């Protein structure tokens, strides 16, 4: 799957979003662009075959 758009509800303001998967870039983490409007954070996962990990850093 490529370019998977995610919308995540959060009560905090995000500072950075990171993504890592053993199926993408040999497991190296990558900072993702994101937008946040109110409590909805939106980002796009570049590629995922089986599983991935999303890390959200908050202010």
PyMOL Python script that loads the backbone (N, CA, C, O; Angstrom):
from pymol import cmd

cmd.read_pdbstr("""\
ATOM      1  N   UNK A   1       0.846  -1.160   0.000  1.00  0.00           N
ATOM      2  CA  UNK A   1       0.000   0.000   0.000  1.00  0.00           C
ATOM      3  C   UNK A   1       0.900   1.234   0.000  1.00  0.00           C
ATOM      4  O   UNK A   1       1.889   1.285   0.732  1.00  0.00           O
ATOM      5  N   UNK A   2       0.564   2.208  -0.805  1.00  0.00           N
ATOM      6  CA  UNK A   2       1.347   3.447  -0.873  1.00  0.00           C
ATOM      7  C   UNK A   2       0.453   4.653  -0.641  1.00  0.00           C
ATOM      8  O   UNK A   2      -0.733   4.654  -0.968  1.00  0.00           O
ATOM      9  N   UNK A   3       1.066   5.678  -0.065  1.00  0.00           N
ATOM     10  CA  UNK A   3       0.390   6.954   0.163  1.00  0.00           C
ATOM     11  C   UNK A   3      -0.943   6.781   0.900  1.00  0.00           C
ATOM     12  O   UNK A   3      -1.996   7.215   0.434  1.00  0.00           O
ATOM     13  N   UNK A   4      -0.859   6.137   2.054  1.00  0.00           N
ATOM     14  CA  UNK A   4      -2.018   5.888   2.904  1.00  0.00           C
ATOM     15  C   UNK A   4      -2.282   7.127   3.761  1.00  0.00           C
ATOM     16  O   UNK A   4      -1.469   7.475   4.618  1.00  0.00           O
ATOM     17  N   UNK A   5      -3.404   7.786   3.534  1.00  0.00           N
ATOM     18  CA  UNK A   5      -3.750   8.987   4.279  1.00  0.00           C
ATOM     19  C   UNK A   5      -4.398   8.598   5.606  1.00  0.00           C
ATOM     20  O   UNK A   5      -5.314   7.776   5.642  1.00  0.00           O
ATOM     21  N   UNK A   6      -3.913   9.197   6.695  1.00  0.00           N
ATOM     22  CA  UNK A   6      -4.440   8.910   8.031  1.00  0.00           C
ATOM     23  C   UNK A   6      -4.962  10.177   8.674  1.00  0.00           C
ATOM     24  O   UNK A   6      -4.384  11.252   8.512  1.00  0.00           O
ATOM     25  N   UNK A   7      -6.048  10.048   9.399  1.00  0.00           N
ATOM     26  CA  UNK A   7      -6.568  11.129  10.223  1.00  0.00           C
ATOM     27  C   UNK A   7      -6.631  10.598  11.647  1.00  0.00           C
ATOM     28  O   UNK A   7      -7.250   9.567  11.910  1.00  0.00           O
ATOM     29  N   UNK A   8      -5.984  11.312  12.563  1.00  0.00           N
ATOM     30  CA  UNK A   8      -5.873  10.877  13.949  1.00  0.00           C
ATOM     31  C   UNK A   8      -6.442  11.965  14.849  1.00  0.00           C
ATOM     32  O   UNK A   8      -6.084  13.135  14.717  1.00  0.00           O
ATOM     33  N   UNK A   9      -7.316  11.586  15.750  1.00  0.00           N
ATOM     34  CA  UNK A   9      -7.879  12.526  16.716  1.00  0.00           C
ATOM     35  C   UNK A   9      -6.938  12.629  17.914  1.00  0.00           C
ATOM     36  O   UNK A   9      -6.514  11.614  18.466  1.00  0.00           O
ATOM     37  N   UNK A  10      -6.614  13.854  18.311  1.00  0.00           N
ATOM     38  CA  UNK A  10      -5.733  14.073  19.445  1.00  0.00           C
ATOM     39  C   UNK A  10      -6.129  15.367  20.148  1.00  0.00           C
ATOM     40  O   UNK A  10      -6.585  16.318  19.514  1.00  0.00           O
ATOM     41  N   UNK A  11      -5.950  15.388  21.450  1.00  0.00           N
ATOM     42  CA  UNK A  11      -6.288  16.592  22.215  1.00  0.00           C
ATOM     43  C   UNK A  11      -5.072  17.506  22.395  1.00  0.00           C
ATOM     44  O   UNK A  11      -5.184  18.591  22.966  1.00  0.00           O
ATOM     45  N   UNK A  12      -3.909  17.058  21.904  1.00  0.00           N
ATOM     46  CA  UNK A  12      -2.669  17.822  22.058  1.00  0.00           C
ATOM     47  C   UNK A  12      -2.221  18.379  20.708  1.00  0.00           C
ATOM     48  O   UNK A  12      -2.666  17.919  19.656  1.00  0.00           O
ATOM     49  N   UNK A  13      -1.334  19.377  20.753  1.00  0.00           N
ATOM     50  CA  UNK A  13      -0.772  19.954  19.535  1.00  0.00           C
ATOM     51  C   UNK A  13       0.517  19.217  19.174  1.00  0.00           C
ATOM     52  O   UNK A  13       1.445  19.149  19.980  1.00  0.00           O
ATOM     53  N   UNK A  14       0.571  18.666  17.959  1.00  0.00           N
ATOM     54  CA  UNK A  14       1.731  17.906  17.505  1.00  0.00           C
ATOM     55  C   UNK A  14       2.855  18.831  17.066  1.00  0.00           C
ATOM     56  O   UNK A  14       2.615  19.911  16.527  1.00  0.00           O
ATOM     57  N   UNK A  15       4.079  18.393  17.304  1.00  0.00           N
ATOM     58  CA  UNK A  15       5.271  19.118  16.891  1.00  0.00           C
ATOM     59  C   UNK A  15       5.921  18.425  15.694  1.00  0.00           C
ATOM     60  O   UNK A  15       6.328  19.084  14.737  1.00  0.00           O
ATOM     61  N   UNK A  16       6.019  17.093  15.750  1.00  0.00           N
ATOM     62  CA  UNK A  16       6.603  16.288  14.669  1.00  0.00           C
ATOM     63  C   UNK A  16       5.883  14.956  14.590  1.00  0.00           C
ATOM     64  O   UNK A  16       5.320  14.478  15.575  1.00  0.00           O
ATOM     65  N   UNK A  17       5.910  14.361  13.398  1.00  0.00           N
ATOM     66  CA  UNK A  17       5.362  13.022  13.179  1.00  0.00           C
ATOM     67  C   UNK A  17       6.439  12.202  12.471  1.00  0.00           C
ATOM     68  O   UNK A  17       7.003  12.639  11.468  1.00  0.00           O
ATOM     69  N   UNK A  18       6.717  11.019  12.998  1.00  0.00           N
ATOM     70  CA  UNK A  18       7.726  10.121  12.446  1.00  0.00           C
ATOM     71  C   UNK A  18       7.064   8.814  12.028  1.00  0.00           C
ATOM     72  O   UNK A  18       6.060   8.405  12.612  1.00  0.00           O
ATOM     73  N   UNK A  19       7.627   8.161  11.015  1.00  0.00           N
ATOM     74  CA  UNK A  19       7.132   6.868  10.560  1.00  0.00           C
ATOM     75  C   UNK A  19       8.322   5.932  10.360  1.00  0.00           C
ATOM     76  O   UNK A  19       9.376   6.337   9.869  1.00  0.00           O
ATOM     77  N   UNK A  20       8.131   4.674  10.752  1.00  0.00           N
ATOM     78  CA  UNK A  20       9.143   3.638  10.512  1.00  0.00           C
ATOM     79  C   UNK A  20       8.439   2.318  10.254  1.00  0.00           C
ATOM     80  O   UNK A  20       7.388   2.042  10.833  1.00  0.00           O
ATOM     81  N   UNK A  21       9.020   1.508   9.387  1.00  0.00           N
ATOM     82  CA  UNK A  21       8.503   0.179   9.082  1.00  0.00           C
ATOM     83  C   UNK A  21       9.652  -0.683   8.585  1.00  0.00           C
ATOM     84  O   UNK A  21      10.517  -0.192   7.859  1.00  0.00           O
ATOM     85  N   UNK A  22       9.680  -1.966   8.961  1.00  0.00           N
ATOM     86  CA  UNK A  22      10.740  -2.828   8.434  1.00  0.00           C
ATOM     87  C   UNK A  22      10.615  -3.027   6.922  1.00  0.00           C
ATOM     88  O   UNK A  22      11.558  -3.473   6.268  1.00  0.00           O
ATOM     89  N   UNK A  23       9.454  -2.694   6.380  1.00  0.00           N
ATOM     90  CA  UNK A  23       9.207  -2.858   4.944  1.00  0.00           C
ATOM     91  C   UNK A  23       9.587  -1.627   4.132  1.00  0.00           C
ATOM     92  O   UNK A  23       9.523  -1.656   2.903  1.00  0.00           O
ATOM     93  N   UNK A  24       9.985  -0.540   4.802  1.00  0.00           N
ATOM     94  CA  UNK A  24      10.240   0.729   4.114  1.00  0.00           C
ATOM     95  C   UNK A  24      11.568   1.305   4.583  1.00  0.00           C
ATOM     96  O   UNK A  24      11.775   1.495   5.782  1.00  0.00           O
ATOM     97  N   UNK A  25      12.455   1.581   3.660  1.00  0.00           N
ATOM     98  CA  UNK A  25      13.766   2.185   3.945  1.00  0.00           C
ATOM     99  C   UNK A  25      14.545   1.416   5.014  1.00  0.00           C
ATOM    100  O   UNK A  25      15.231   2.015   5.842  1.00  0.00           O
ATOM    101  N   UNK A  26      14.433   0.086   4.990  1.00  0.00           N
ATOM    102  CA  UNK A  26      15.166  -0.797   5.904  1.00  0.00           C
ATOM    103  C   UNK A  26      14.906  -0.464   7.375  1.00  0.00           C
ATOM    104  O   UNK A  26      15.775  -0.674   8.222  1.00  0.00           O
ATOM    105  N   UNK A  27      13.727   0.049   7.676  1.00  0.00           N
ATOM    106  CA  UNK A  27      13.353   0.335   9.056  1.00  0.00           C
ATOM    107  C   UNK A  27      13.790   1.689   9.574  1.00  0.00           C
ATOM    108  O   UNK A  27      13.520   2.021  10.728  1.00  0.00           O
ATOM    109  N   UNK A  28      14.462   2.484   8.745  1.00  0.00           N
ATOM    110  CA  UNK A  28      14.891   3.821   9.178  1.00  0.00           C
ATOM    111  C   UNK A  28      13.667   4.720   9.345  1.00  0.00           C
ATOM    112  O   UNK A  28      12.738   4.681   8.538  1.00  0.00           O
ATOM    113  N   UNK A  29      13.683   5.524  10.394  1.00  0.00           N
ATOM    114  CA  UNK A  29      12.554   6.426  10.610  1.00  0.00           C
ATOM    115  C   UNK A  29      12.639   7.609   9.645  1.00  0.00           C
ATOM    116  O   UNK A  29      13.717   8.006   9.202  1.00  0.00           O
ATOM    117  N   UNK A  30      11.472   8.150   9.340  1.00  0.00           N
ATOM    118  CA  UNK A  30      11.391   9.286   8.435  1.00  0.00           C
ATOM    119  C   UNK A  30      10.372  10.279   8.998  1.00  0.00           C
ATOM    120  O   UNK A  30       9.273   9.894   9.397  1.00  0.00           O
ATOM    121  N   UNK A  31      10.743  11.538   9.025  1.00  0.00           N
ATOM    122  CA  UNK A  31       9.813  12.565   9.479  1.00  0.00           C
ATOM    123  C   UNK A  31       8.782  12.816   8.381  1.00  0.00           C
ATOM    124  O   UNK A  31       9.134  12.959   7.210  1.00  0.00           O
ATOM    125  N   UNK A  32       7.511  12.868   8.766  1.00  0.00           N
ATOM    126  CA  UNK A  32       6.434  13.071   7.809  1.00  0.00           C
ATOM    127  C   UNK A  32       5.875  14.482   7.915  1.00  0.00           C
ATOM    128  O   UNK A  32       5.824  15.066   8.997  1.00  0.00           O
ATOM    129  N   UNK A  33       5.463  15.009   6.792  1.00  0.00           N
ATOM    130  CA  UNK A  33       4.722  16.268   6.778  1.00  0.00           C
ATOM    131  C   UNK A  33       3.329  15.970   7.322  1.00  0.00           C
ATOM    132  O   UNK A  33       2.796  14.881   7.113  1.00  0.00           O
ATOM    133  N   UNK A  34       2.745  16.936   8.018  1.00  0.00           N
ATOM    134  CA  UNK A  34       1.407  16.734   8.563  1.00  0.00           C
ATOM    135  C   UNK A  34       0.708  18.075   8.687  1.00  0.00           C
ATOM    136  O   UNK A  34       1.344  19.128   8.653  1.00  0.00           O
ATOM    137  N   UNK A  35      -0.605  18.023   8.832  1.00  0.00           N
ATOM    138  CA  UNK A  35      -1.395  19.194   9.150  1.00  0.00           C
ATOM    139  C   UNK A  35      -2.238  18.854  10.366  1.00  0.00           C
ATOM    140  O   UNK A  35      -2.558  17.693  10.617  1.00  0.00           O
ATOM    141  N   UNK A  36      -2.590  19.887  11.116  1.00  0.00           N
ATOM    142  CA  UNK A  36      -3.461  19.682  12.264  1.00  0.00           C
ATOM    143  C   UNK A  36      -4.465  20.821  12.317  1.00  0.00           C
ATOM    144  O   UNK A  36      -4.105  21.990  12.454  1.00  0.00           O
ATOM    145  N   UNK A  37      -5.718  20.454  12.207  1.00  0.00           N
ATOM    146  CA  UNK A  37      -6.805  21.416  12.307  1.00  0.00           C
ATOM    147  C   UNK A  37      -7.657  21.010  13.496  1.00  0.00           C
ATOM    148  O   UNK A  37      -8.321  19.974  13.476  1.00  0.00           O
ATOM    149  N   UNK A  38      -7.630  21.837  14.528  1.00  0.00           N
ATOM    150  CA  UNK A  38      -8.347  21.487  15.752  1.00  0.00           C
ATOM    151  C   UNK A  38      -7.779  20.219  16.349  1.00  0.00           C
ATOM    152  O   UNK A  38      -6.584  20.149  16.637  1.00  0.00           O
ATOM    153  N   UNK A  39      -8.619  19.216  16.540  1.00  0.00           N
ATOM    154  CA  UNK A  39      -8.169  17.962  17.144  1.00  0.00           C
ATOM    155  C   UNK A  39      -7.848  16.888  16.109  1.00  0.00           C
ATOM    156  O   UNK A  39      -7.591  15.741  16.474  1.00  0.00           O
ATOM    157  N   UNK A  40      -7.858  17.242  14.820  1.00  0.00           N
ATOM    158  CA  UNK A  40      -7.601  16.257  13.766  1.00  0.00           C
ATOM    159  C   UNK A  40      -6.225  16.467  13.145  1.00  0.00           C
ATOM    160  O   UNK A  40      -5.951  17.511  12.552  1.00  0.00           O
ATOM    161  N   UNK A  41      -5.370  15.472  13.289  1.00  0.00           N
ATOM    162  CA  UNK A  41      -4.042  15.462  12.686  1.00  0.00           C
ATOM    163  C   UNK A  41      -4.123  14.603  11.430  1.00  0.00           C
ATOM    164  O   UNK A  41      -4.646  13.490  11.475  1.00  0.00           O
ATOM    165  N   UNK A  42      -3.615  15.105  10.316  1.00  0.00           N
ATOM    166  CA  UNK A  42      -3.640  14.376   9.051  1.00  0.00           C
ATOM    167  C   UNK A  42      -2.214  14.218   8.535  1.00  0.00           C
ATOM    168  O   UNK A  42      -1.451  15.183   8.483  1.00  0.00           O
ATOM    169  N   UNK A  43      -1.860  12.986   8.151  1.00  0.00           N
ATOM    170  CA  UNK A  43      -0.544  12.724   7.558  1.00  0.00           C
ATOM    171  C   UNK A  43      -0.689  11.595   6.547  1.00  0.00           C
ATOM    172  O   UNK A  43      -1.717  10.922   6.492  1.00  0.00           O
ATOM    173  N   UNK A  44       0.352  11.399   5.751  1.00  0.00           N
ATOM    174  CA  UNK A  44       0.336  10.349   4.733  1.00  0.00           C
ATOM    175  C   UNK A  44       1.516   9.417   4.955  1.00  0.00           C
ATOM    176  O   UNK A  44       2.668   9.850   4.966  1.00  0.00           O
ATOM    177  N   UNK A  45       1.221   8.138   5.132  1.00  0.00           N
ATOM    178  CA  UNK A  45       2.256   7.104   5.266  1.00  0.00           C
ATOM    179  C   UNK A  45       2.708   6.748   3.856  1.00  0.00           C
ATOM    180  O   UNK A  45       1.881   6.377   3.023  1.00  0.00           O
ATOM    181  N   UNK A  46       4.011   6.855   3.570  1.00  0.00           N
ATOM    182  CA  UNK A  46       4.484   6.665   2.193  1.00  0.00           C
ATOM    183  C   UNK A  46       4.323   5.240   1.662  1.00  0.00           C
ATOM    184  O   UNK A  46       3.984   5.051   0.494  1.00  0.00           O
ATOM    185  N   UNK A  47       4.561   4.239   2.508  1.00  0.00           N
ATOM    186  CA  UNK A  47       4.469   2.849   2.042  1.00  0.00           C
ATOM    187  C   UNK A  47       4.360   1.915   3.236  1.00  0.00           C
ATOM    188  O   UNK A  47       5.042   2.096   4.245  1.00  0.00           O
ATOM    189  N   UNK A  48       3.487   0.903   3.110  1.00  0.00           N
ATOM    190  CA  UNK A  48       3.368  -0.098   4.164  1.00  0.00           C
ATOM    191  C   UNK A  48       2.925  -1.415   3.544  1.00  0.00           C
ATOM    192  O   UNK A  48       1.947  -1.466   2.799  1.00  0.00           O
ATOM    193  N   UNK A  49       3.660  -2.485   3.862  1.00  0.00           N
ATOM    194  CA  UNK A  49       3.280  -3.803   3.367  1.00  0.00           C
ATOM    195  C   UNK A  49       2.569  -4.597   4.459  1.00  0.00           C
ATOM    196  O   UNK A  49       1.488  -5.139   4.229  1.00  0.00           O
ATOM    197  N   UNK A  50       3.173  -4.670   5.648  1.00  0.00           N
ATOM    198  CA  UNK A  50       2.596  -5.472   6.725  1.00  0.00           C
ATOM    199  C   UNK A  50       2.260  -4.629   7.950  1.00  0.00           C
ATOM    200  O   UNK A  50       1.131  -4.660   8.439  1.00  0.00           O
ATOM    201  N   UNK A  51       3.231  -3.884   8.439  1.00  0.00           N
ATOM    202  CA  UNK A  51       2.975  -3.031   9.602  1.00  0.00           C
ATOM    203  C   UNK A  51       3.960  -1.878   9.624  1.00  0.00           C
ATOM    204  O   UNK A  51       5.018  -1.928   8.997  1.00  0.00           O
ATOM    205  N   UNK A  52       3.592  -0.842  10.356  1.00  0.00           N
ATOM    206  CA  UNK A  52       4.445   0.327  10.518  1.00  0.00           C
ATOM    207  C   UNK A  52       4.193   0.960  11.864  1.00  0.00           C
ATOM    208  O   UNK A  52       3.220   0.626  12.541  1.00  0.00           O
ATOM    209  N   UNK A  53       5.058   1.868  12.258  1.00  0.00           N
ATOM    210  CA  UNK A  53       4.936   2.556  13.539  1.00  0.00           C
ATOM    211  C   UNK A  53       4.950   4.062  13.291  1.00  0.00           C
ATOM    212  O   UNK A  53       5.822   4.592  12.604  1.00  0.00           O
ATOM    213  N   UNK A  54       3.965   4.725  13.867  1.00  0.00           N
ATOM    214  CA  UNK A  54       3.855   6.163  13.769  1.00  0.00           C
ATOM    215  C   UNK A  54       4.134   6.742  15.145  1.00  0.00           C
ATOM    216  O   UNK A  54       3.541   6.312  16.134  1.00  0.00           O
ATOM    217  N   UNK A  55       5.035   7.718  15.212  1.00  0.00           N
ATOM    218  CA  UNK A  55       5.376   8.385  16.476  1.00  0.00           C
ATOM    219  C   UNK A  55       5.003   9.856  16.344  1.00  0.00           C
ATOM    220  O   UNK A  55       5.407  10.527  15.394  1.00  0.00           O
ATOM    221  N   UNK A  56       4.234  10.343  17.297  1.00  0.00           N
ATOM    222  CA  UNK A  56       3.837  11.741  17.303  1.00  0.00           C
ATOM    223  C   UNK A  56       4.504  12.427  18.484  1.00  0.00           C
ATOM    224  O   UNK A  56       4.309  12.025  19.631  1.00  0.00           O
ATOM    225  N   UNK A  57       5.298  13.468  18.203  1.00  0.00           N
ATOM    226  CA  UNK A  57       5.911  14.275  19.246  1.00  0.00           C
ATOM    227  C   UNK A  57       5.004  15.478  19.487  1.00  0.00           C
ATOM    228  O   UNK A  57       4.604  16.174  18.554  1.00  0.00           O
ATOM    229  N   UNK A  58       4.693  15.703  20.747  1.00  0.00           N
ATOM    230  CA  UNK A  58       3.808  16.820  21.094  1.00  0.00           C
ATOM    231  C   UNK A  58       4.610  17.980  21.682  1.00  0.00           C
ATOM    232  O   UNK A  58       5.698  17.784  22.224  1.00  0.00           O
ATOM    233  N   UNK A  59       4.059  19.189  21.569  1.00  0.00           N
ATOM    234  CA  UNK A  59       4.669  20.384  22.157  1.00  0.00           C
ATOM    235  C   UNK A  59       4.673  20.274  23.663  1.00  0.00           C
ATOM    236  O   UNK A  59       5.146  21.182  24.347  1.00  0.00           O
TER     237      UNK A  59
END
""", "prot")
cmd.dss("prot")
cmd.show_as("cartoon", "prot")
cmd.util.cbc("prot")
cmd.orient("prot")
